[in-house]
Amino acid sequence: MTALSSEIKIKGLTIKNRIVFPPVVCFHYAGDDGMVTDRNVEHYSLRAAGGAGLIIVEATAVMKEGRLAPFQLGIWSDDHIHGLNRISRAIKMQNAVAMIQLHHAGLLTPESVSPFAKAPSALEENPRSRGLTIQEIEHIRLSFIAGAIHAQKAGFDGVELHGAHGYLLNEFATSVLNKREDEYGGDLHKRLKLAREIIQGIRKHCGDGFLIGFRMGANSPLLEDGILIAKELEKYGVNILHVSHGGNLQNLPRTPKEFDFNWIVYSGITIKSQVNIPVIAVNEIKTPERAKWLIENDQVDFVALARPQLADPSWANHVLNDQPVNTCSSCKPKCRWYEDSNLCPAMKRLVS
Ligand SMILES: Cc1cc2nc3c(=O)[nH]c(=O)nc-3n(C[C@H](O)[C@H](O)[C@H](O)COP(=O)(O)O)c2cc1C
């Protein structure tokens, strides 16, 4: 039986337990220049001190014009390295492994960032969308690789490519959004060409010991496609798969009747059974008992809990020491952190 507290080695790096703090954009912490602020550093210091073995820093933009919002952290220039190093040091000081998520918003680039939303293909229903030229794809490829080089210089142990939630790399992978007729569209191998070239470029420049993770959309568009994508990514040399959703709510996989988790966790478990690299499951795992069950029954290698660790920065230590946690209030219609972390009722409880 594997315990939540068991360490695991990946590429020579020891991760002290199976709890991941997954990427969570801190809305309004950074400014339009994408520079790290004291608030960002404090946020990650606190979560790393809270005990998670692997911290994946929030979606960080590889290109200014591909951000998901004007306050997103950036990694598109050398100038970002110093601030990002403050975050990686804060994480590693707590003996946690530090990765950072590299991101381009693609079709989801808002007008406040760019007049156009660049994507594999233009969408009729989105007048701002533009299909990328080969030169622009080349620029994006180089920007992701440069982002990884900046991350390594900033002291991170690895990067996670954001290939989920309907953002650019997810759009390339899925046949529903990628209608290209050149070498970047068509069969799966072609649809994954950009991801493959980015992974190969990062490996070449950052070396064999640098972790490359991929957050994938399991339903891109179906779980059957997700399984094939996972197998391809393993072939390309990805070290950790983080299984989330593809930003598409049609044709969701059906979970078995007695299965107690949602379809995203089910997809993580299914993909884990099809690959030989570590897999992180995420989404509404919610409680210590459920997290333990997934690890103790060898369903996946890691559990990622986002909102529970926003609500209780010491969630991991509390769980590993059998202490009560400060429970997330599951705000509806969505988590208050999307608007302002000061509005989080669980955090308010903690400080009062
Ligand atoms: C405020 C907020 C910001 C998020 N930002 C990101 C992000 O930067 N990148 C990403 O891949 N997912 C992001 N997510 C999704 C989380 O990583 C996670 O997948 C999701 O919250 C489900 O996990 P949970 O049920 O444990 O919260 C965000 C979620 C929240 C609540």
The ligand as an SDF file (V2000), in Angstrom:
LIG
                    3D

 31 33  0  0  0  0  0  0  0  0999 V2000
   -8.9010   30.5910   -8.6660 C   0  0  0  0  0  0  0  0  0  0  0  0
   -8.4550   29.4450   -9.5330 C   0  0  0  0  0  0  0  0  0  0  0  0
   -7.4440   29.6330  -10.4660 C   0  0  0  0  0  0  0  0  0  0  0  0
   -7.0060   28.5610  -11.2670 C   0  0  0  0  0  0  0  0  0  0  0  0
   -5.9350   28.7430  -12.1030 N   0  0  0  0  0  0  0  0  0  0  0  0
   -5.4700   27.6820  -12.8130 C   0  0  0  0  0  0  0  0  0  0  0  0
   -4.2700   27.7780  -13.5620 C   0  0  0  0  0  0  0  0  0  0  0  0
   -3.5340   28.7670  -13.4950 O   0  0  0  0  0  0  0  0  0  0  0  0
   -3.9110   26.7290  -14.3350 N   0  0  0  0  0  0  0  0  0  0  0  0
   -4.6270   25.5590  -14.3510 C   0  0  0  0  0  0  0  0  0  0  0  0
   -4.2680   24.6350  -15.0700 O   0  0  0  0  0  0  0  0  0  0  0  0
   -5.7370   25.4230  -13.5950 N   0  0  0  0  0  0  0  0  0  0  0  0
   -6.1390   26.4260  -12.8090 C   0  0  0  0  0  0  0  0  0  0  0  0
   -7.2000   26.2480  -11.9700 N   0  0  0  0  0  0  0  0  0  0  0  0
   -7.8140   24.9020  -11.8360 C   0  0  0  0  0  0  0  0  0  0  0  0
   -7.1870   24.1570  -10.6320 C   0  0  0  0  0  0  0  0  0  0  0  0
   -5.8120   23.8840  -10.8320 O   0  0  0  0  0  0  0  0  0  0  0  0
   -7.9140   22.8140  -10.3760 C   0  0  0  0  0  0  0  0  0  0  0  0
   -7.7790   21.9870  -11.4930 O   0  0  0  0  0  0  0  0  0  0  0  0
   -9.4080   23.0200  -10.0830 C   0  0  0  0  0  0  0  0  0  0  0  0
   -9.6000   24.0330   -9.1060 O   0  0  0  0  0  0  0  0  0  0  0  0
  -10.0560   21.7110   -9.5850 C   0  0  0  0  0  0  0  0  0  0  0  0
   -9.3950   21.2310   -8.4380 O   0  0  0  0  0  0  0  0  0  0  0  0
  -10.0330   21.3940   -6.9480 P   0  0  0  0  0  0  0  0  0  0  0  0
  -11.4160   20.7600   -6.9970 O   0  0  0  0  0  0  0  0  0  0  0  0
   -9.1000   20.6370   -6.0380 O   0  0  0  0  0  0  0  0  0  0  0  0
  -10.1180   22.8480   -6.6460 O   0  0  0  0  0  0  0  0  0  0  0  0
   -7.6360   27.2960  -11.1540 C   0  0  0  0  0  0  0  0  0  0  0  0
   -8.6540   27.1230  -10.2120 C   0  0  0  0  0  0  0  0  0  0  0  0
   -9.0470   28.1630   -9.3970 C   0  0  0  0  0  0  0  0  0  0  0  0
  -10.1180   27.9200   -8.3470 C   0  0  0  0  0  0  0  0  0  0  0  0
  1  2  1  0
  2  3  1  0
  2 30  2  0
  3  4  2  0
  4  5  1  0
  4 28  1  0
  5  6  2  0
  6  7  1  0
  6 13  1  0
  7  8  2  0
  7  9  1  0
  9 10  1  0
 10 11  2  0
 10 12  1  0
 12 13  2  0
 13 14  1  0
 14 15  1  0
 14 28  1  0
 15 16  1  0
 16 17  1  0
 16 18  1  0
 18 19  1  0
 18 20  1  0
 20 21  1  0
 20 22  1  0
 22 23  1  0
 23 24  1  0
 24 25  2  0
 24 26  1  0
 24 27  1  0
 28 29  2  0
 29 30  1  0
 30 31  1  0
M  END
$$$$
